[in-house]
Amino acid sequence: MNLLDAVRSNIEQEFSWWQRDARSVFGSNTQLPLSGTIDVDVAIVGGGFTGLWTALVLKERQPQMRIAILDAYRCGDGASSRNGGNVHGYWGALPTLLPIFGTDKSIDAARLGTLAQIRLREFATAPGRDVWWVEEGYLRVATSPAQVQKIQEFIRIARDLGVDSTLTRLPQTELRNLCNSPRFLEGLLFSEGATVHPARLAYALRQAALDAGVQIFENSPVKHVRKGSPNKVETAHGAITARDVVLATYTGTMGLGPVARTTTLFSSFPVMSEADPEYLEKINYSVARGLADLRMFTHYFRRTKDGRILMGSGSGPLELGSAHNSEKLRRDPASAQRAATGLQRFFPGMRGGVVASWGYPIEVTSDRLPYFGTLADARIHYGSGYSGHGVNATVIAGECISSLILNQKDQWTTSAFCARTRMTFPIEPFRFVGGTMVRDAIVRCEDAEDAGRRQPLIAQAISNLPRVMGMRVGTR
C-alpha cells in the first residue's frame, strides 16, 4: 500500500517569527536521519504537536513501548510552529457543536478540552521550561453591532446549559481595563484560555520525547507507507517495521479517503508587529491574553512576552481536493494584508510596522471538530481537522490515538472526537468552487459590518447558501 499522498510534506523554508526566535535561543541542531532498518512497536510519521504528544502519552501508559518518530525536516517545523499560540478548548464552540452533536456530546467534548488544557499547563509550567505560558483566559470581542448579538447568543446558550460559569460578559467599560482598543464594543471572557510560544513548546515536547526514550529521526521524509503485519515505513535511506503506524502529518492526511471526503483545505495568515510594550501598557494590554473577534473568519491575536502583537486572519484561500502543498496556501498577499489591516485597525497607536508574515494550510472538517481514527483495513491511525486551533486539540489527539493503538475503550475513544458520523462535502470541483464563492461572500459581508455599511445583497445571498442547503459548516 502506498500512502505517499498522506505523508508527503513540503514545508516552506520561510520560517515564522516563532521559529526564528526559538532558533536564536535553542539553535537548530537536528537528530540524525534514518539509516538502515529498525523494528519498533509504533512508527509515527510527523514530529509536530500530534506526533510528539502521541509518543509521550504512549510512553506514559506503556514505558517499555518502542516508538520512533520520522520527520521530513526538524520536529515542529510544520504547522505546530506557525500558529498563533492561542490555547483554548471547546466551551466557546458550543453554539456550533450543539446543533450537530446535542447537549451531552457537546459538553463532553468541552470537558475533554479542559483535561487537555490541564495537561498543557502541567507540561508548560514544569521547572526548567520557558515556553511563554500565560493563562489569563481567552477573550472574544465584538467589533460591530452584529457581533454584539453573537455575544448575547453565547450567554443565552451557556445559561440554558448551566455552564455560564465558564464565561463572563464584559461591557465596554470593563473591557477597556483588559485591552482598550477603540474598536472593541463588548467582550466575552472565557476562563479557560492561555497563550504559548508554539515553537518553544515544540522544542520542549521534542526534548521530552527524547528524554522518554523515543527515537527521533529528522530530515527523513517518508517515501512509502506499506500496509501489512507489520506495516513498513520507508525513507530514502532506511525503513521502519511497526505493528502500528500513526500519520501525524496534519494536512498531509488529506490523502486519506476518510479524511478527504469530510474535510476541506483553508489557509491562515498571521503577521507579527514590531515590539512596542509602552503602547500596550498604555492601553492596558499588559498580559499576553489571547483574543479573537466574532467574525466567522476571525481575526485572532495576542501580545507576546516582549510587547509585540501577532494578528492573524483565518480567511485565506481554499484549495482544490487534497492539494495541501499548494503555494497559494502559504503565500497570499491579500490574506497577509488583511491581517496587517486588522493590526492597524485594532491597535492604531502601535509604533513601527510588520516585521514578519507567513501562511499555512489548515484542515476544516464538515462539523468543525477534529477527528481521530484508524483505517478500516490496517493498524494505521491518523488525526485531522484541527481547524487552525491545534494547540489544545493536539493534546486530545495524543490521548485519542494512544487509546486507539492500545485498543482501549475509554472516555477518549467513545467521545465525538473518535466516534461520530461525519457529513461528507460535495465532490470536487463543486466543493472548491462553491466554498470559494461562499468564503469570498462572507468576507465581503463581514468587512461591510465592521465598516458600518450595508452588506452587499448578492454577497449576503451567497453567504446564506450553506444554511439554506442544510450544511453544518460555512454557516454564519
C-alpha atoms as one frame of an Amber mdcrd trajectory, in Angstrom:
protein
   0.000   0.000   0.000   1.391   3.385  -0.979   0.156   6.197   1.276   2.594
   8.699  -0.192  -0.029  11.430  -0.571  -0.904  11.086   3.095   2.618  11.584
   4.381   4.354  13.820   1.878   5.042  17.329   3.159   6.531  20.396   1.557
   7.303  22.827   4.355   8.263  26.231   3.037  11.636  27.434   4.217  10.393
  30.912   5.125  10.189  30.384   8.865   7.615  32.026  11.088   8.710  34.640
  13.615   8.266  31.983  16.305  10.700  29.636  14.581  13.370  32.266  14.118
  13.070  33.316  17.760  13.306  29.723  19.033  16.340  29.033  16.853  18.076
  32.076  18.279  17.678  30.558  21.755  17.975  26.797  21.238  19.870  26.538
  17.964  18.873  24.340  15.043  20.640  21.049  15.658  18.808  18.036  14.273
  18.683  14.353  15.055  20.377  12.052  12.567  18.225  10.838   9.656  17.068
   7.246   9.488  19.643   4.875   8.045  19.120   1.139   7.725  16.160  -0.852
   9.028  14.773  -0.902  12.556  11.787  -2.585  14.207   9.510  -0.775  16.672
   6.043  -1.101  18.138   4.800   2.267  16.843   6.144   4.398  13.992   4.925
   7.994  13.940   5.153   9.909  10.676   5.373  13.602  11.557   7.083  15.202
  14.539   4.738  18.090  15.226   2.428  18.503  18.224   0.257  15.498  17.287
   3.160  13.108  16.832   5.044  14.294  19.908   2.027  14.213  22.241   1.101
  10.744  20.988   4.614   9.482  21.682   4.648  10.977  25.181   1.216   9.603
  26.113   2.133   6.123  24.862   5.363   6.198  26.858   3.433   7.174  29.988
   0.945   4.351  29.555   3.472   1.721  28.463   7.042   2.855  29.258   8.618
  -0.171  27.547   6.929   0.530  24.212   9.374   1.074  21.348   8.442   4.255
  19.481  10.098   6.049  16.573   9.228   9.431  15.037  10.139  10.342  11.462
  10.094  13.971  10.377  10.869  15.352   6.933  12.651  18.353   8.468  13.018
  19.197  12.155  10.299  18.252  14.640   7.792  21.076  14.989   8.780  22.942
  11.829   5.402  22.472  10.150   2.063  23.835  11.328   2.996  23.459  15.003
   5.442  26.394  14.927   3.334  28.581  12.666   0.077  29.079  14.574  -0.945
  31.998  16.729  -0.227  30.344  20.066  -3.722  30.876  21.477  -4.614  27.884
  23.654  -8.238  27.086  24.452 -10.691  24.222  24.329 -14.291  23.977  23.162
 -16.501  25.902  25.589 -16.544  28.742  23.075 -17.558  26.327  20.302 -20.793
  25.175  21.969 -23.098  27.241  19.703 -21.549  25.427  16.704 -21.451  21.971
  18.304 -24.934  21.836  19.850 -26.994  21.619  16.622 -24.729  18.812  15.391
 -23.981  16.678  18.462 -26.631  17.603  21.005 -26.095  18.655  24.599 -24.338
  15.642  26.117 -21.701  15.052  23.438 -21.036  18.793  23.058 -20.425  19.310
  26.771 -18.370  16.102  26.846 -16.115  17.472  24.084 -15.687  20.727  26.013
 -14.800  18.856  29.216 -12.187  16.775  27.397 -10.764  20.052  26.107 -10.463
  21.139  29.743  -8.495  17.965  30.571  -6.196  18.767  27.643  -5.760  22.310
  28.972  -4.763  20.953  32.382  -2.191  18.645  30.798  -0.773  21.514  28.751
  -0.469  23.674  31.851   1.332  20.938  33.776   3.782  20.406  30.939   4.365
  24.076  30.113   4.922  25.176  33.704   7.263  22.351  34.715  10.616  23.568
  36.119  13.184  24.488  33.505  10.730  25.127  30.663  10.314  28.608  29.184
   7.530  28.400  26.619   5.952  31.794  27.437   2.902  30.166  29.036   0.408
  32.805  30.244  -3.005  31.667  31.478  -5.348  34.637  31.735  -8.424  33.337
  29.909  -9.494  33.784  26.308 -11.239  36.962  25.236 -13.731  37.212  22.365
 -14.516  40.786  21.366 -17.353  42.312  19.383 -16.257  44.953  16.880 -19.649
  45.540  15.251 -23.311  45.502  16.360 -23.773  42.148  14.581 -21.023  40.671
  16.737 -22.625  42.061  19.890 -25.661  39.934  19.035 -23.402  36.867  18.909
 -22.237  37.594  22.448 -25.847  37.679  23.575 -26.393  34.272  21.952 -23.311
  32.840  23.680 -24.628  33.981  27.064 -28.103  32.543  26.445 -26.756  29.125
  25.421 -24.361  28.954  28.371 -27.142  29.783  30.815 -29.511  27.246  29.263
 -26.843  24.551  29.607 -25.848  25.552  33.110 -22.231  26.229  32.118 -22.292
  30.018  32.382 -19.529  29.836  34.998 -17.111  29.250  32.093 -17.531  32.805
  30.777 -18.049  36.406  31.817 -19.688  39.132  29.773 -17.698  42.369  29.761
 -19.329  45.684  28.894 -17.109  48.166  27.121 -16.128  49.932  30.352 -14.766
  46.694  31.875 -13.290  45.533  28.598 -11.138  48.669  28.454  -9.379  47.534
  31.637  -8.114  44.440  29.781  -7.432  45.902  26.339  -8.518  49.409  25.458
  -8.791  49.203  21.689 -11.057  51.851  20.159 -12.737  49.166  18.040 -13.915
  46.904  20.875 -17.591  47.318  21.760 -18.104  44.438  24.182 -16.298  41.322
  25.335 -16.786  37.739  26.436 -14.037  36.343  28.675 -13.716  32.564  28.804
 -11.974  31.438  31.979 -10.261  28.600  30.079  -7.583  30.101  27.896  -3.856
  30.705  27.647  -1.131  31.738  25.246   2.134  29.990  24.478   5.172  30.384
  22.241   4.409  27.499  19.852   7.954  26.965  18.575   9.372  26.893  22.107
   6.631  24.424  23.044   7.629  22.240  20.083  11.259  22.289  21.256  10.194
  21.313  24.789   7.992  18.449  23.577  10.756  17.177  21.321  13.233  17.161
  24.208  10.719  15.446  26.491  10.188  12.721  23.889  13.938  12.165  23.574
  14.271  12.040  27.360  11.490   9.433  27.488  13.413   7.175  25.126  11.564
   7.912  21.893  13.768   7.528  18.818  13.565  10.616  16.587  14.857  10.706
  13.032  14.852  14.127  11.349  15.490  15.113   7.737  13.859  11.772   6.933
  10.975  12.366   4.515   8.812   9.257   4.167   8.504   7.827   0.660   6.060
   4.961   1.264   3.855   3.510   3.964   3.095  -0.102   3.145   0.223  -1.819
   4.913   0.934  -5.218   6.387   1.582  -7.234   9.516   3.776  -5.483  10.398
   3.468  -2.241   8.474   6.534  -0.825   6.778   7.519   2.855   6.583  10.213
   3.639   4.024  12.517   6.617   3.597  15.255   7.218   1.032  17.912   5.580
   3.209  16.053   3.318   5.600  12.866   1.644   6.727  10.909   1.004   9.906
   8.708  -2.027  10.516   5.964  -1.435  13.075   2.790  -3.039  14.291   1.136
   0.401  14.388   1.712   3.485  12.262   0.473   6.992  13.100   0.051   9.525
  10.304   0.599  12.772  12.201   1.128  14.847   9.057  -1.630  17.438   9.587
  -2.931  18.484   6.151  -0.992  15.599   4.632  -3.773  13.297   5.834  -5.957
  14.815   3.105  -4.516  11.980   1.003  -6.618   9.513   3.007 -10.100   8.794
   1.685 -11.903   9.039   5.063 -10.315  12.448   5.621 -10.672  13.836   2.094
 -14.410  13.161   1.929 -15.199  15.053   5.121 -12.512  17.739   5.236 -11.592
  20.768   3.183  -8.446  22.888   2.914  -8.364  26.516   4.033  -5.402  28.680
   4.973  -4.490  31.155   7.674  -2.097  34.125   7.582  -0.618  35.902  10.624
   1.667  38.914  10.842   3.951  39.948  13.701   4.465  43.575  14.695   7.463
  45.468  15.939   7.789  45.455  19.735   6.013  48.387  21.407   5.422  47.408
  25.057   4.928  51.043  26.140   1.889  51.436  23.904   0.426  48.113  25.029
   0.803  49.118  28.672  -0.862  52.440  27.867  -3.961  50.685  26.501  -3.988
  48.199  29.428  -2.951  45.225  27.313  -0.413  44.236  29.934  -0.687  40.424
  29.923  -0.425  38.065  26.969  -4.083  37.132  26.852  -5.347  35.666  23.598
  -8.164  37.425  21.754 -10.335  36.986  18.691 -13.177  38.928  17.210 -16.524
  37.290  16.443 -16.347  37.181  12.696 -16.808  33.780  11.135 -13.389  34.182
   9.506 -11.873  35.600  12.638  -9.106  37.984  13.363  -7.160  36.153  16.085
  -4.465  37.969  18.001  -2.355  38.102  21.145   0.541  40.051  22.585   3.923
  38.469  23.147   6.221  38.479  26.148   8.373  41.195  24.551   5.483  43.502
  23.637   4.596  42.581  20.071   1.187  41.849  18.590   0.537  38.808  16.444
  -2.523  39.397  14.289  -3.891  36.600  12.129  -6.634  36.310   9.558  -8.399
  32.968   9.179  -9.776  33.971   5.788  -7.071  32.671   3.469  -7.734  30.898
   0.170  -9.209  27.431  -0.203  -7.651  24.733  -2.340  -8.950  22.019  -4.612
  -9.179  18.486  -3.223  -6.141  17.330  -1.275  -3.619  19.799  -2.760  -2.152
  20.745   0.618   1.232  21.577  -0.908  -0.281  24.414  -2.942   1.790  27.578
  -2.919  -1.228  29.850  -2.514  -1.982  28.276   0.881   1.401  29.552   2.050
   1.797  32.812   0.160  -1.204  35.044  -0.464  -0.547  38.811  -0.312  -4.250
  39.654   0.057  -4.625  37.485   3.169  -1.425  38.840   4.719  -2.633  42.373
   4.005  -5.989  41.596   5.659  -4.121  40.596   8.820  -1.934  43.730   8.660
  -5.048  45.886   8.192  -6.598  44.263  11.253  -3.481  45.081  13.269  -3.666
  48.748  12.272  -7.424  48.902  12.825  -7.444  47.410  16.324  -4.168  48.944
  17.523  -3.791  52.261  15.673  -1.194  53.626  18.086   1.396  50.870  17.608
   4.759  52.233  16.507   6.684  50.516  13.738   5.235  48.082  11.263   5.074
  44.401  10.433   8.355  42.509  10.855   7.196  39.065   9.710   4.310  37.387
   7.935   3.660  33.804   6.959   0.862  31.485   5.910  -0.005  27.823   6.208
  -2.839  25.489   5.234  -5.414  24.313   7.765  -7.925  21.476   7.610 -11.575
  22.093   8.441 -13.917  19.154   8.973 -17.533  19.294   7.878 -18.638  19.716
  11.510 -15.658  21.818  12.737 -14.447  19.212  15.266 -11.159  17.278  14.972
 -11.375  13.583  14.202  -9.075  10.701  15.158  -9.458   7.293  13.592  -7.958
   4.093  12.241  -8.034   2.957   8.630 -10.593   0.207   8.216  -8.203  -2.428
   6.922  -4.964  -1.611   8.750  -3.391  -0.637  12.040  -2.735   2.810  10.609
  -4.066   5.692  12.692  -4.486   9.388  11.928  -5.629  12.743  13.220  -7.224
  15.521  11.190  -9.378  18.624  11.175  -7.856  20.922  13.783  -9.371  23.985
  12.056  -6.385  26.119  12.954  -6.798  25.661  16.726  -4.487  22.738  17.240
  -2.512  23.544  20.387  -5.213  22.200  22.710  -6.625  19.717  20.201  -3.290
  18.000  19.617  -3.200  17.018  23.293  -6.592  15.410  22.729  -5.040  13.750
  19.677  -2.306  12.207  21.798  -4.862  10.707  24.166  -7.267   9.530  21.449
  -4.655   7.991  19.148  -2.893   6.303  22.060  -6.165   4.711  23.150  -6.826
   3.557  19.580  -3.360   1.973  19.396  -3.855   0.224  22.742  -7.399  -0.899
  21.828  -8.804   0.872  24.869 -12.459   1.837  25.108 -12.347   4.908  27.297
 -13.545   8.496  27.565 -11.395   9.417  24.571 -12.372   6.732  22.056 -16.067
   6.907  22.960 -16.183  10.690  22.585 -17.241  12.620  19.492 -13.552  13.085
  18.678 -13.389   9.409  17.665 -16.947   8.072  17.466 -19.207  10.036  15.188
 -20.640  10.059  11.678 -19.275  12.962   9.660 -21.107  14.698   6.870 -19.341
  14.481   3.508 -18.637  17.519   1.367 -19.724  17.772  -2.291 -17.357  16.196
  -4.780 -14.710  18.291  -6.498 -14.668  20.706  -8.191 -18.031  21.692  -6.688
 -16.582  21.766  -3.174 -13.801  24.160  -4.154 -15.876  26.413  -6.425 -18.803
  26.629  -4.008 -16.602  27.021  -0.964 -14.595  29.813  -2.578 -17.755  31.684
  -3.562 -19.191  31.422  -0.047 -15.872  32.349   1.585 -15.495  35.466  -0.581
 -19.114  36.474   0.076 -18.783  36.084   3.839 -15.575  38.144   3.885 -17.322
  40.947   1.962 -20.321  40.850   4.310 -18.189  40.887   7.443 -15.998  43.686
   6.082 -19.157  45.699   5.472 -20.409  45.009   9.024 -17.102  46.128  10.505
 -17.194  49.328   8.449 -20.813  50.073   9.396 -22.035  49.651   5.811 -24.924
  47.626   4.447 -23.953  44.159   3.327 -23.919  43.727  -0.471 -27.166  41.979
  -1.371 -25.595  39.423  -3.725 -22.846  38.605  -1.238 -25.425  38.269   1.525
 -27.469  35.835  -0.564 -24.422  33.706  -1.414 -23.206  33.684   2.191 -26.564
  32.266   3.291 -26.467  29.356   0.829 -24.874  26.816   3.233 -27.597  27.429
   5.809 -30.355  27.192   3.192 -28.860  23.897   1.969 -28.792  22.489   5.496
 -24.994  22.360   5.725 -23.250  22.394   9.104 -20.116  24.271   8.078 -19.761
  27.609   6.354 -22.851  28.992   8.044 -22.917  32.365   9.746
